[in-house]
Amino acid sequence: MDDAETVFNWSISEGYEPGNIITIGHSVGGSIAVALALRLRDKKLPLPGAIVSISPWCDLEIANPTMETNAGTDKILSKGLLEFFRDAWVGGTGIDVTDTRINLNRADLSGLPPTLVSWGTYEVLAGEDEEFAARVKNAGIDTTTVVVPGGQHSYVYGAGRVPEADAAIARIGAWVREKTKI
């Protein structure tokens, strides 16, 4: 998070308007894209113009039912792998998995810029991503979802080879252009 904030602030110091900066990422990067905006909001600093969060890991409790129901369809992630990643990230730090700095499905999402959340229906994270998108919308944020039927975790890896990935990426690109007016 410190690195993400440093890059964001450096971009502003270089003359980029915050409203033309989009935080974007997938998987844990999709969570960091949102967490950075929350951190900036809490510090009362300028926010990015929009957020794109693709296949974000929103719930480090790893408790959503799609962890089990999509275990046979997600060929990239599993509950066990996420438990390993969670331990590598916060194990031994004293940070609880419910801490709102890392668990977006427990965070106060008010005040975020327009946010696009995208995921594939075959992901083990699909349920928590759907929950997160609903929480963003319920917080009164301009929210868009791009759901990829049959999409795997971080479906963007299929760019140029999977028509559904290409279509989702095109929708995301159009949304970014609309939000930034670039």
C-alpha positions as CSV (number, residue, x, y, z in Angstrom):
1,M,0.0,0.0,0.0
2,D,2.8,2.4,0.8
3,D,4.3,1.8,-2.7
4,A,0.9,2.3,-4.4
5,E,0.4,5.6,-2.5
6,T,3.9,6.7,-3.4
7,V,3.3,6.1,-7.1
8,F,-0.1,7.9,-7.0
9,N,1.4,10.9,-5.3
10,W,4.4,10.9,-7.6
11,S,2.0,11.0,-10.6
12,I,0.3,14.0,-9.2
13,S,3.6,15.7,-8.5
14,E,4.5,15.1,-12.1
15,G,1.4,17.1,-13.2
16,Y,-1.2,14.4,-13.7
17,E,-4.6,15.3,-12.6
18,P,-6.0,12.9,-10.0
19,G,-9.2,12.7,-11.9
20,N,-7.3,11.3,-14.9
21,I,-5.6,8.6,-12.8
22,I,-7.3,5.2,-12.7
23,T,-6.3,2.7,-10.2
24,I,-6.6,-0.7,-11.8
25,G,-5.6,-4.2,-10.9
26,H,-6.6,-7.9,-10.8
27,S,-6.7,-10.4,-8.1
28,V,-4.9,-8.9,-5.0
29,G,-4.1,-6.0,-7.3
30,G,-7.8,-5.4,-7.8
31,S,-8.1,-5.2,-4.0
32,I,-5.1,-2.8,-3.8
33,A,-6.7,-0.6,-6.4
34,V,-9.7,-0.1,-4.1
35,A,-7.7,-0.1,-0.8
36,L,-5.5,2.8,-2.1
37,A,-8.6,5.0,-2.8
38,L,-9.9,4.1,0.7
39,R,-6.5,5.0,2.2
40,L,-6.4,8.3,0.3
41,R,-10.0,9.1,1.3
42,D,-9.2,8.5,5.0
43,K,-6.2,10.9,4.7
44,K,-8.4,13.5,3.0
45,L,-6.1,13.4,-0.1
46,P,-7.1,13.6,-3.7
47,L,-8.7,10.4,-5.1
48,P,-8.2,8.7,-8.4
49,G,-10.8,9.5,-11.0
50,A,-12.0,5.9,-11.1
51,I,-11.2,2.4,-10.0
52,V,-11.2,-0.8,-12.0
53,S,-11.1,-3.9,-9.9
54,I,-10.9,-7.2,-11.8
55,S,-11.3,-10.5,-10.0
56,P,-10.5,-8.8,-6.7
57,W,-9.7,-10.7,-3.5
58,C,-12.1,-9.0,-1.2
59,D,-12.5,-11.3,1.7
60,L,-9.4,-12.6,3.4
61,E,-11.7,-14.7,5.7
62,I,-12.0,-17.0,2.6
63,A,-15.6,-17.9,3.7
64,N,-17.9,-17.1,0.7
65,P,-19.8,-20.2,-0.4
66,T,-18.3,-20.0,-4.0
67,M,-15.0,-21.2,-2.4
68,E,-16.7,-24.6,-2.4
69,T,-19.3,-24.3,-5.2
70,N,-16.8,-23.1,-7.8
71,A,-13.9,-25.3,-6.6
72,G,-14.4,-27.5,-9.6
73,T,-14.6,-24.7,-12.2
74,D,-11.8,-22.4,-11.1
75,K,-8.7,-23.8,-12.7
76,I,-6.4,-21.1,-11.3
77,L,-7.3,-20.5,-7.6
78,S,-8.4,-22.7,-4.8
79,K,-9.2,-22.2,-1.1
80,G,-5.9,-23.8,-0.1
81,L,-3.9,-21.6,-2.5
82,L,-5.7,-18.5,-1.1
83,E,-4.9,-19.6,2.5
84,F,-1.2,-19.9,1.4
85,F,-1.3,-16.4,-0.1
86,R,-3.1,-15.0,2.9
87,D,-0.4,-16.4,5.2
88,A,2.4,-15.1,3.0
89,W,0.8,-11.6,3.0
90,V,-0.3,-11.1,6.6
91,G,0.9,-14.1,8.5
92,G,2.9,-13.1,11.5
93,T,2.1,-9.4,11.1
94,G,-0.6,-9.2,13.8
95,I,-3.1,-8.0,11.2
96,D,-6.4,-9.8,11.5
97,V,-8.1,-11.1,8.3
98,T,-11.1,-8.9,9.2
99,D,-9.0,-5.7,9.2
100,T,-10.8,-3.3,7.0
101,R,-7.4,-2.2,5.4
102,I,-7.2,-5.6,3.7
103,N,-10.8,-7.0,3.9
104,L,-12.9,-4.9,1.5
105,N,-16.1,-6.8,2.3
106,R,-15.8,-5.3,5.8
107,A,-14.6,-1.8,4.8
108,D,-16.6,1.4,4.8
109,L,-16.8,2.0,1.0
110,S,-18.4,5.5,1.1
111,G,-16.7,8.2,-0.8
112,L,-15.1,6.1,-3.5
113,P,-14.8,7.4,-7.0
114,P,-16.7,5.6,-9.8
115,T,-15.9,1.9,-9.5
116,L,-16.0,-1.0,-12.0
117,V,-15.9,-4.5,-10.6
118,S,-15.4,-7.5,-12.9
119,W,-15.1,-11.2,-12.4
120,G,-15.7,-14.5,-14.1
121,T,-18.5,-16.8,-13.0
122,Y,-16.2,-19.8,-12.7
123,E,-14.0,-18.2,-10.1
124,V,-13.9,-19.2,-6.4
125,L,-13.9,-15.4,-5.7
126,A,-17.1,-14.9,-7.7
127,G,-19.4,-14.7,-4.7
128,E,-17.2,-12.3,-2.7
129,D,-16.8,-10.1,-5.8
130,E,-20.5,-10.0,-6.4
131,E,-21.0,-9.1,-2.7
132,F,-18.3,-6.4,-3.0
133,A,-19.9,-4.9,-6.1
134,A,-23.3,-4.8,-4.3
135,R,-21.7,-3.1,-1.2
136,V,-20.1,-0.5,-3.4
137,K,-23.4,0.2,-5.1
138,N,-25.2,0.3,-1.7
139,A,-22.7,2.9,-0.5
140,G,-24.0,5.2,-3.2
141,I,-21.1,4.9,-5.5
142,D,-21.4,5.0,-9.3
143,T,-20.9,1.3,-9.8
144,T,-20.5,-0.8,-12.9
145,T,-20.1,-4.6,-13.1
146,V,-18.7,-6.7,-15.9
147,V,-19.4,-10.3,-15.3
148,V,-17.8,-12.8,-17.7
149,P,-19.9,-16.0,-18.0
150,G,-17.5,-19.0,-17.7
151,G,-14.6,-16.7,-16.9
152,Q,-11.7,-17.9,-14.9
153,H,-9.9,-16.0,-12.2
154,S,-8.1,-13.1,-13.8
155,Y,-9.8,-13.9,-17.1
156,V,-7.8,-11.0,-18.6
157,Y,-5.0,-13.5,-19.2
158,G,-7.2,-14.7,-22.1
159,A,-6.9,-11.4,-24.0
160,G,-6.4,-12.0,-27.7
161,R,-7.4,-15.7,-27.3
162,V,-10.8,-15.8,-25.6
163,P,-13.6,-13.7,-27.2
164,E,-15.4,-13.2,-23.9
165,A,-12.2,-11.8,-22.3
166,D,-11.7,-9.5,-25.3
167,A,-15.4,-8.3,-25.0
168,A,-15.0,-7.6,-21.3
169,I,-11.8,-5.7,-21.8
170,A,-13.4,-3.6,-24.5
171,R,-16.2,-2.8,-22.1
172,I,-13.8,-1.8,-19.4
173,G,-11.8,0.3,-21.8
174,A,-14.9,2.2,-22.9
175,W,-15.9,2.7,-19.3
176,V,-12.5,4.1,-18.4
177,R,-12.6,6.5,-21.4
178,E,-16.1,7.7,-20.4
179,K,-15.0,8.3,-16.7
180,T,-11.8,10.1,-17.5
181,K,-13.0,12.0,-20.7
182,I,-9.6,11.2,-22.2
